[in-house]
Amino acid sequence: MSNAPLYLEPRLEPRPASLLDSAAFLHTLVDGLGSPLNLVLPQQFAENVARFRSVLRRHRLGGQVYFAHKANRSSALVRRLSTTDAALDTASLGELQHALGSGFTGDRLMATGPKDPEFLWLAARSGATVNADGAAELVDAAGLVRAYGLPRLRVLLRLSEFETSGARVLSRRSRFGTSVKSLGALLDTLERHRDALDPVGVGYHLDTTSLDEKATALEGCLQAMEELRIRGFQPRVIDVGGGFGVNYLAHATQWERYTTELTHAVMGRRPPLTWGGHGYGLRVENGTLKGALGLYPAHRPVAGADYLDELLSRPAPGLGRPLGTLLLEGLYELYAEPGRALADQCGLTLARVLEVRRTESGERLVRLAMNSGDVGLEDHGVLLDPVLVPRNGPGPAIPAEPVAVHLMGNLCLEADLITRRTVFLPRLPHPGDLLAFANTAGYCMDFGATHAQQQPIARKVAVQEEAGAWSWCLDEQYWPITRTGGQRA
């Protein structure tokens, strides 16, 4: 059992699976544009929007789906999004400028996150909705509206630290938002600035996968809406933020087996499964397993749009009725801000194999033309196997049996490991082959890329499939129109 390969096969929908089957096309791209190379799929992006939209229709709710732009810098994805009925959540001045230059108008934009004066000014000037973190932002926004003679600015109140009325269940603490216990003071601020601000609703954004915590927060938002009404405001929107998750792996059994065997390895009951015996948060002290597994739940049976559906179908902790029903009865619209979930299956990262060697202890090291910052799966705790894309087919010299390898980056640093995990491949790669890291568009593609040691940052291209053939263009050259003026798929 301990010597059997521990695969973590990526889940692939038909479009990215077809792309990975196009080996000659992928090698041509890397030969021409270098390694590493990021590929994005705008067609898939539009389909994901439709899935989230279908959940709103199922629950008979109005509202909007905002893509959290920070998940990916791609121009192609943002421009393709502008042709759908979705909107964009921007978290910086640069992201807001990018959105306005990619086809979005202010009424389809939201400004979230920490806001410097320039960011807040452009949000107010363009008519974006401002998701306010606290009273200070409201005061600053009202000042800008008055100083420049702007229309009343739509604002959402981001709240935090919710709790239920029955058994004490708290939503986890966040450095963003205002505690619901301070809602009264926040409403006092709004009342002083009625002429400049239009509070359209409230929301939250929790860094958790727990449906219970999010149900608690959503019920708290319903109660906060009543407080706004009592003060004479007319709120109509509840924003449930993001955190809907992605199911990265094809097989639940592989994930369960790997995490079990990793625990055994940390306990010393089997050979190590990581470089240097890294435990991903687990450790042994005096023969006792301690710590917590610090990994993203890579196999999630309920994720993305299905997670939102599950949340809306869930009974409110205190009121006992489905949250979607309560929203509908209150005539409230629902806003959601998926980032990772909306980018699911929308991109992959390619890296060329530079060297394959064996150490004196028998370990096989595979050095890639990329570094750990180019594919941030490890930084986000996401474990899944790369897909081997041979240059010239398997060949007689490549063993047919599985092989365990360690993936090394191209920086002169001991810590530059593409993943600390021992990766099992179906056969040994050769220099010139490609390893394709699937599903990297959500936070893992360019969120941590740097110019360390003057190594090149991955270029990005947009690819699309038509009539069984793949075409491409540089990401920044993609526009969702055909040469005859029609809309691209």
C-alpha positions as a printed NumPy array, in Angstrom:
array([[  0.   ,   0.   ,   0.   ],
       [  2.752,   2.477,   0.907],
       [  4.439,   2.088,  -2.509],
       [  1.272,   2.554,  -4.589],
       [  1.089,   5.876,  -6.464],
       [ -1.06 ,   8.524,  -4.83 ],
       [ -2.629,  10.369,  -7.724],
       [ -4.592,  13.598,  -7.356],
       [ -6.141,  13.778, -10.806],
       [ -7.522,  17.211, -11.742],
       [-11.189,  17.588, -12.611],
       [-11.443,  18.69 , -16.236],
       [-14.559,  19.842, -18.027],
       [-14.804,  19.135, -21.769],
       [-13.267,  22.406, -23.006],
       [-10.033,  22.366, -20.944],
       [ -9.808,  18.589, -21.476],
       [ -9.927,  19.15 , -25.241],
       [ -7.236,  21.809, -24.939],
       [ -4.932,  19.455, -23.035],
       [ -5.451,  16.825, -25.72 ],
       [ -4.076,  19.278, -28.307],
       [ -0.408,  18.588, -27.587],
       [  0.979,  20.01 , -30.838],
       [ -0.938,  23.26 , -30.321],
       [  0.337,  23.628, -26.753],
       [  3.951,  22.949, -27.698],
       [  3.731,  25.459, -30.537],
       [  2.519,  28.13 , -28.107],
       [  5.314,  27.497, -25.617],
       [  7.94 ,  27.327, -28.371],
       [  6.844,  30.741, -29.589],
       [  5.943,  32.524, -26.34 ],
       [  8.153,  30.875, -23.753],
       [  7.76 ,  29.003, -20.503],
       [  5.905,  29.467, -18.252],
       [  2.79 ,  30.354, -20.231],
       [ -0.743,  31.07 , -18.988],
       [ -3.776,  30.195, -21.101],
       [ -7.268,  31.572, -20.401],
       [-10.581,  30.413, -21.861],
       [-13.096,  33.269, -22.242],
       [-15.787,  30.91 , -23.562],
       [-15.715,  28.909, -20.329],
       [-15.884,  32.119, -18.313],
       [-19.177,  33.114, -19.924],
       [-20.637,  29.663, -19.241],
       [-19.767,  29.954, -15.557],
       [-21.665,  33.248, -15.369],
       [-24.727,  31.482, -16.758],
       [-24.502,  28.824, -14.026],
       [-24.615,  31.408, -11.258],
       [-27.438,  33.224, -13.014],
       [-29.452,  30.011, -13.164],
       [-29.311,  29.76 ,  -9.353],
       [-30.904,  33.198,  -8.999],
       [-33.635,  32.188, -11.43 ],
       [-34.227,  28.944,  -9.563],
       [-34.91 ,  30.889,  -6.386],
       [-36.84 ,  33.581,  -8.3  ],
       [-34.455,  36.265,  -7.099],
       [-33.268,  39.375,  -8.854],
       [-29.728,  40.569,  -8.371],
       [-26.278,  40.557,  -9.861],
       [-23.189,  38.357, -10.18 ],
       [-19.941,  40.31 ,  -9.699],
       [-16.635,  38.714, -10.705],
       [-13.966,  39.446,  -8.088],
       [-11.335,  40.9  , -10.437],
       [ -8.464,  40.271,  -7.999],
       [ -8.689,  36.552,  -8.81 ],
       [ -7.132,  37.15 , -12.247],
       [ -5.625,  40.103, -14.13 ],
       [ -6.665,  38.84 , -17.569],
       [ -7.963,  41.45 , -20.   ],
       [ -9.569,  38.758, -22.135],
       [-11.678,  37.435, -19.266],
       [-12.785,  40.916, -18.177],
       [-13.638,  41.976, -21.725],
       [-15.599,  38.781, -22.309],
       [-17.424,  39.329, -19.021],
       [-18.51 ,  42.785, -20.188],
       [-20.562,  41.147, -22.968],
       [-22.569,  39.083, -20.466],
       [-25.182,  40.322, -18.   ],
       [-22.698,  40.019, -15.113],
       [-20.782,  42.771, -13.336],
       [-17.305,  43.325, -11.892],
       [-16.009,  43.763,  -8.35 ],
       [-12.875,  45.923,  -8.287],
       [-10.539,  46.154,  -5.293],
       [ -8.052,  48.815,  -6.441],
       [ -7.74 ,  51.902,  -8.59 ],
       [ -5.938,  49.879, -11.262],
       [ -8.689,  47.261, -11.407],
       [-11.359,  49.95 , -11.695],
       [ -9.465,  51.658, -14.525],
       [ -9.056,  48.295, -16.247],
       [-12.787,  47.618, -15.984],
       [-13.771,  51.004, -17.397],
       [-11.384,  50.444, -20.307],
       [-12.732,  46.955, -20.979],
       [-16.338,  47.817, -21.768],
       [-17.922,  48.235, -18.329],
       [-19.961,  51.242, -17.289],
       [-20.107,  52.423, -13.693],
       [-23.557,  50.981, -13.002],
       [-22.064,  47.47 , -13.436],
       [-19.101,  48.023, -11.153],
       [-18.496,  47.712,  -7.43 ],
       [-15.587,  49.1  ,  -5.421],
       [-14.549,  46.897,  -2.508],
       [-11.544,  46.425,  -0.257],
       [ -9.277,  49.154,   1.166],
       [ -9.804,  52.415,  -0.74 ],
       [ -7.297,  55.23 ,  -1.176],
       [ -8.67 ,  58.683,  -2.126],
       [ -7.978,  58.217,  -5.852],
       [ -9.813,  54.876,  -5.957],
       [-12.784,  56.275,  -4.056],
       [-12.878,  59.374,  -6.293],
       [-12.98 ,  57.366,  -9.525],
       [-15.625,  55.029,  -8.078],
       [-17.807,  58.001,  -7.161],
       [-17.12 ,  59.761, -10.446],
       [-17.995,  56.712, -12.571],
       [-21.108,  55.85 , -10.561],
       [-19.88 ,  52.524,  -9.198],
       [-21.454,  51.049,  -6.081],
       [-19.132,  51.485,  -3.101],
       [-18.993,  48.562,  -0.68 ],
       [-18.065,  50.576,   2.399],
       [-15.833,  49.068,   5.055],
       [-16.82 ,  51.523,   7.775],
       [-17.944,  55.003,   8.804],
       [-14.731,  56.703,   7.66 ],
       [-15.256,  55.56 ,   4.063],
       [-18.842,  56.819,   4.142],
       [-17.717,  60.244,   5.336],
       [-14.96 ,  60.415,   2.693],
       [-17.358,  59.325,  -0.062],
       [-19.96 ,  61.909,   0.96 ],
       [-17.288,  64.6  ,   0.888],
       [-16.338,  63.695,  -2.68 ],
       [-19.96 ,  63.734,  -3.818],
       [-20.462,  67.236,  -2.443],
       [-17.098,  68.602,  -3.564],
       [-17.623,  67.566,  -7.188],
       [-21.391,  67.938,  -7.462],
       [-21.936,  64.227,  -8.141],
       [-25.218,  62.307,  -7.925],
       [-25.979,  60.458,  -4.687],
       [-23.587,  57.544,  -4.435],
       [-24.878,  54.011,  -4.043],
       [-23.259,  52.374,  -1.004],
       [-23.399,  48.951,   0.594],
       [-22.546,  48.483,   4.259],
       [-20.109,  45.617,   4.791],
       [-20.873,  44.006,   8.154],
       [-19.126,  41.356,  10.247],
       [-19.205,  39.466,  13.568],
       [-22.725,  38.114,  13.25 ],
       [-24.269,  35.736,  15.792],
       [-27.478,  33.726,  16.077],
       [-30.144,  34.316,  18.69 ],
       [-30.414,  30.703,  19.83 ],
       [-27.407,  28.447,  20.291],
       [-24.424,  30.781,  20.109],
       [-22.927,  30.485,  16.614],
       [-20.513,  33.227,  15.573],
       [-19.305,  34.068,  12.094],
       [-15.53 ,  34.217,  12.121],
       [-13.768,  37.478,  12.794],
       [-12.635,  39.541,   9.81 ],
       [-10.467,  42.631,   9.508],
       [-12.968,  43.9  ,   6.945],
       [-16.376,  45.355,   7.648],
       [-18.109,  46.839,  10.685],
       [-19.375,  44.715,  13.562],
       [-23.168,  44.429,  13.586],
       [-22.945,  45.613,  17.199],
       [-21.861,  49.004,  15.786],
       [-24.613,  49.157,  13.172],
       [-26.433,  51.896,  15.047],
       [-23.45 ,  54.233,  14.893],
       [-23.007,  53.426,  11.195],
       [-26.63 ,  54.359,  10.524],
       [-26.132,  57.595,  12.438],
       [-23.366,  58.426,   9.944],
       [-25.667,  57.647,   7.032],
       [-28.383,  59.878,   8.426],
       [-25.953,  62.805,   8.536],
       [-25.139,  62.264,   4.849],
       [-28.547,  61.455,   3.349],
       [-28.034,  64.125,   0.7  ],
       [-24.896,  62.428,  -0.652],
       [-25.282,  58.678,  -0.029],
       [-27.898,  56.138,  -1.062],
       [-27.557,  53.014,   1.128],
       [-28.836,  50.295,  -1.201],
       [-28.175,  47.46 ,   1.244],
       [-25.768,  45.474,   3.369],
       [-23.426,  42.543,   2.894],
       [-20.58 ,  40.433,   4.204],
       [-17.504,  38.653,   2.921],
       [-16.274,  35.74 ,   5.034],
       [-13.062,  33.789,   4.472],
       [-14.625,  30.42 ,   5.195],
       [-16.116,  27.385,   3.483],
       [-18.659,  26.894,   6.288],
       [-22.289,  27.065,   5.188],
       [-23.335,  27.446,   8.826],
       [-21.261,  30.607,   9.269],
       [-22.535,  32.097,   6.028],
       [-26.142,  31.273,   6.909],
       [-25.628,  33.078,  10.207],
       [-24.213,  36.099,   8.384],
       [-27.02 ,  36.163,   5.808],
       [-29.668,  36.028,   8.521],
       [-27.835,  38.866,  10.278],
       [-27.98 ,  40.891,   7.07 ],
       [-31.751,  40.343,   6.863],
       [-32.071,  41.781,  10.361],
       [-29.809,  44.711,   9.464],
       [-32.038,  45.526,   6.495],
       [-34.928,  46.008,   8.91 ],
       [-32.799,  48.427,  10.92 ],
       [-32.2  ,  50.488,   7.785],
       [-35.928,  50.538,   7.049],
       [-36.701,  51.713,  10.576],
       [-34.346,  54.652,   9.974],
       [-36.306,  55.599,   6.852],
       [-33.939,  54.2  ,   4.223],
       [-35.062,  51.965,   1.359],
       [-32.488,  49.164,   1.108],
       [-33.013,  46.513,  -1.542],
       [-29.761,  44.492,  -1.823],
       [-27.975,  41.876,   0.274],
       [-24.448,  41.007,  -0.851],
       [-23.233,  37.524,   0.153],
       [-19.67 ,  38.089,  -1.064],
       [-17.63 ,  35.206,  -2.435],
       [-16.074,  32.037,  -1.099],
       [-18.19 ,  29.557,  -3.074],
       [-15.216,  27.335,  -3.713],
       [-13.955,  25.084,  -6.482],
       [-13.843,  21.32 ,  -6.786],
       [-10.334,  20.795,  -8.149],
       [-10.155,  16.988,  -8.147],
       [-11.875,  14.357, -10.234],
       [-12.105,  11.685,  -7.515],
       [-13.076,  11.998,  -3.865],
       [-11.409,   8.674,  -3.075],
       [ -8.009,   9.968,  -4.233],
       [ -8.268,  12.963,  -1.905],
       [ -9.365,  10.838,   1.045],
       [ -6.597,   8.338,   0.447],
       [ -3.919,  11.011,   0.041],
       [ -4.798,  12.89 ,   3.231],
       [ -4.906,   9.599,   5.142],
       [ -1.507,   8.521,   3.82 ],
       [ -0.068,  11.98 ,   4.508],
       [ -1.094,  11.582,   8.142],
       [  0.58 ,   8.173,   8.238],
       [  3.733,   9.68 ,   6.727],
       [  3.868,  12.427,   9.343],
       [  3.43 ,   9.765,  12.034],
       [  6.342,   7.804,  10.563],
       [  4.199,   4.847,   9.535],
       [  5.154,   5.089,   5.861],
       [  7.867,   6.816,   3.758],
       [  7.572,  10.624,   3.462],
       [  5.197,  12.068,   0.867],
       [  6.776,  15.515,   0.755],
       [ 10.131,  17.204,   0.286],
       [ 11.897,  17.303,   3.652],
       [  9.001,  15.616,   5.421],
       [  6.817,  18.733,   5.291],
       [  3.513,  18.037,   7.063],
       [  1.216,  20.746,   5.695],
       [  0.389,  21.828,   9.239],
       [  0.599,  18.382,  10.854],
       [  3.404,  17.409,  13.232],
       [  4.228,  14.777,  15.828],
       [  5.116,  15.619,  19.422],
       [  5.974,  12.791,  21.814],
       [  4.278,  10.286,  19.558],
       [  1.057,  12.33 ,  19.316],
       [ -0.251,  13.889,  16.099],
       [ -0.825,  17.616,  16.514],
       [ -1.707,  20.618,  14.384],
       [ -4.296,  20.932,  11.635],
       [ -4.093,  20.097,   7.951],
       [ -3.533,  23.449,   6.226],
       [ -4.803,  22.465,   2.807],
       [ -7.664,  23.657,   0.63 ],
       [-10.359,  20.939,   0.473],
       [ -9.423,  20.082,  -3.104],
       [-12.36 ,  17.731,  -3.583],
       [-15.607,  19.522,  -2.794],
       [-18.862,  17.83 ,  -3.795],
       [-20.721,  21.146,  -3.372],
       [-18.912,  24.135,  -4.863],
       [-19.411,  27.139,  -7.115],
       [-22.985,  27.832,  -8.191],
       [-24.145,  24.687,  -6.372],
       [-22.766,  26.138,  -3.126],
       [-24.819,  29.306,  -3.607],
       [-27.872,  27.161,  -4.287],
       [-27.232,  25.216,  -1.088],
       [-26.886,  28.433,   0.922],
       [-30.165,  29.861,  -0.364],
       [-31.939,  26.559,   0.317],
       [-30.624,  26.396,   3.876],
       [-32.967,  27.298,   6.758],
       [-32.039,  30.506,   8.568],
       [-30.486,  29.534,  11.937],
       [-32.914,  31.609,  13.994],
       [-35.945,  32.033,  11.747],
       [-36.002,  28.421,  10.543],
       [-37.142,  29.124,   6.971],
       [-35.066,  28.899,   3.776],
       [-32.847,  31.933,   3.319],
       [-33.818,  32.251,  -0.345],
       [-37.484,  32.369,   0.625],
       [-36.821,  35.102,   3.197],
       [-34.98 ,  37.156,   0.569],
       [-37.854,  36.73 ,  -1.863],
       [-40.488,  37.704,   0.699],
       [-38.503,  40.818,   1.59 ],
       [-38.356,  41.736,  -2.118],
       [-34.575,  41.871,  -1.796],
       [-32.061,  41.437,  -4.587],
       [-29.032,  39.217,  -4.112],
       [-25.49 ,  40.198,  -5.02 ],
       [-22.713,  37.602,  -5.141],
       [-18.98 ,  38.159,  -5.715],
       [-17.43 ,  34.864,  -6.89 ],
       [-13.763,  35.009,  -7.818],
       [-12.201,  31.563,  -7.76 ],
       [-15.567,  29.929,  -8.512],
       [-16.295,  32.069, -11.568],
       [-12.778,  31.378, -12.906],
       [-13.219,  27.609, -12.453],
       [-11.883,  25.669, -15.489],
       [-11.038,  28.984, -17.198],
       [ -7.281,  28.624, -17.46 ],
       [ -4.141,  26.546, -17.164],
       [ -0.425,  27.135, -16.819],
       [  2.202,  25.41 , -18.984],
       [  5.823,  24.79 , -18.049],
       [  8.604,  23.154, -20.045],
       [ 10.67 ,  20.391, -18.473],
       [ 14.325,  21.458, -18.412],
       [ 16.048,  18.645, -16.569],
       [ 15.308,  15.253, -15.07 ],
       [ 17.845,  13.706, -12.722],
       [ 18.16 ,  11.19 ,  -9.918],
       [ 19.737,  11.982,  -6.552],
       [ 22.107,   9.623,  -4.72 ],
       [ 19.202,   8.589,  -2.49 ],
       [ 17.17 ,   7.608,  -5.556],
       [ 14.736,  10.545,  -5.684],
       [ 13.868,  11.9  ,  -9.11 ],
       [ 14.012,  15.691,  -9.52 ],
       [ 12.245,  17.464, -12.374],
       [ 13.35 ,  21.061, -12.969],
       [ 10.866,  23.265, -14.798],
       [ 11.137,  26.548, -16.667],
       [  8.975,  28.274, -14.049],
       [  9.142,  29.072, -10.358],
       [  6.787,  28.692,  -7.442],
       [  5.435,  32.219,  -7.886],
       [  4.218,  31.4  , -11.394],
       [  1.72 ,  28.781, -10.292],
       [  0.499,  29.575,  -6.791],
       [ -1.332,  26.33 ,  -6.122],
       [  0.92 ,  25.572,  -3.165],
       [  0.482,  29.071,  -1.707],
       [ -3.267,  28.532,  -1.673],
       [ -3.006,  25.014,  -0.281],
       [ -4.325,  23.418,  -3.477],
       [ -2.879,  20.008,  -4.318],
       [ -3.471,  18.401,  -7.711],
       [ -1.372,  16.613, -10.312],
       [ -0.012,  18.352, -13.402],
       [ -0.877,  16.797, -16.741],
       [  2.101,  15.472, -18.71 ],
       [  2.107,  16.652, -22.343],
       [  4.964,  14.819, -24.13 ],
       [  6.629,  16.488, -27.075],
       [  7.033,  13.352, -29.189],
       [  4.729,  10.811, -27.559],
       [  5.788,   8.349, -24.865],
       [  8.721,   6.849, -26.772],
       [ 10.406,   3.515, -26.005],
       [ 12.871,   4.975, -23.485],
       [ 10.142,   6.259, -21.13 ],
       [  9.005,   3.671, -18.572],
       [  5.315,   2.86 , -18.719],
       [  5.012,   2.464, -14.95 ],
       [  4.164,   5.382, -12.615],
       [  7.009,   7.432, -11.194],
       [  7.339,   9.664,  -8.136],
       [  9.059,  13.007,  -8.74 ],
       [  9.782,  16.291,  -7.011],
       [  9.058,  19.42 ,  -9.049],
       [ 11.733,  22.084,  -8.774],
       [ 11.602,  25.707,  -9.945],
       [ 14.152,  27.798, -11.838],
       [ 15.223,  30.111,  -8.99 ],
       [ 18.508,  29.76 ,  -7.138],
       [ 16.675,  29.123,  -3.868],
       [ 16.261,  25.943,  -1.854],
       [ 12.672,  26.995,  -1.178],
       [ 11.73 ,  27.227,  -4.866],
       [  9.594,  24.096,  -5.03 ],
       [  6.612,  24.076,  -7.365],
       [  4.982,  21.89 ,  -4.74 ],
       [  6.375,  20.313,  -1.59 ],
       [  4.343,  17.208,  -2.33 ],
       [  5.865,  14.178,  -4.01 ],
       [  4.033,  14.1  ,  -7.343],
       [  3.154,  10.828,  -9.045],
       [  3.158,  10.912, -12.84 ],
       [  2.045,   8.101, -15.178],
       [  5.567,   8.03 , -16.668],
       [  8.852,   9.866, -16.391],
       [  8.957,  13.183, -18.281],
       [ 11.843,  14.108, -20.577],
       [ 13.404,  17.514, -21.236],
       [ 11.225,  19.326, -23.765],
       [  7.987,  17.817, -22.484],
       [  5.379,  20.081, -20.913],
       [  3.661,  19.879, -17.569],
       [  0.239,  21.528, -17.599],
       [ -1.185,  22.753, -14.305],
       [ -4.948,  22.758, -14.683],
       [ -7.454,  25.231, -13.266],
       [ -5.031,  27.985, -12.281],
       [ -7.153,  30.961, -13.394],
       [ -8.56 ,  31.569,  -9.908],
       [ -5.795,  33.233,  -7.834],
       [ -3.136,  30.669,  -8.808],
       [ -2.1  ,  32.058, -12.194],
       [ -0.568,  35.465, -11.591],
       [ -1.484,  36.512,  -8.037],
       [  2.055,  35.931,  -6.731],
       [  4.179,  36.185,  -9.891],
       [  7.32 ,  38.318,  -9.547],
       [ 10.441,  39.286, -11.509],
       [ 12.712,  37.5  ,  -9.002],
       [ 16.221,  36.919, -10.401],
       [ 15.008,  38.543, -13.636],
       [ 13.229,  35.353, -14.616],
       [ 10.405,  36.07 , -17.076],
       [  6.835,  36.284, -15.8  ],
       [  4.445,  34.065, -17.7  ],
       [  2.842,  35.656, -20.721],
       [ -0.876,  35.178, -21.05 ],
       [ -2.86 ,  34.162, -24.117],
       [ -6.559,  33.739, -24.749],
       [ -7.564,  30.552, -26.535],
       [-10.853,  29.477, -28.024],
       [-12.169,  26.432, -29.822],
       [-14.233,  26.623, -32.989],
       [-15.253,  23.633, -35.123],
       [-12.794,  21.402, -33.279],
       [ -9.774,  23.662, -33.886],
       [ -8.006,  25.908, -31.381],
       [ -6.957,  29.496, -32.062],
       [ -5.194,  32.025, -29.861],
       [ -4.176,  35.635, -29.395],
       [ -2.251,  37.539, -26.746],
       [ -4.443,  38.273, -23.769],
       [ -4.185,  42.037, -24.182],
       [ -5.122,  41.745, -27.87 ],
       [ -8.34 ,  39.852, -27.236],
       [-11.598,  41.682, -27.869],
       [-14.951,  39.872, -27.86 ],
       [-15.765,  40.776, -31.455],
       [-15.144,  39.063, -34.767],
       [-13.57 ,  40.829, -37.709],
       [-17.023,  41.152, -39.293],
       [-18.325,  42.965, -36.221],
       [-20.211,  40.117, -34.556],
       [-19.696,  38.842, -31.032],
       [-17.254,  36.063, -30.302],
       [-18.447,  32.894, -28.703]])
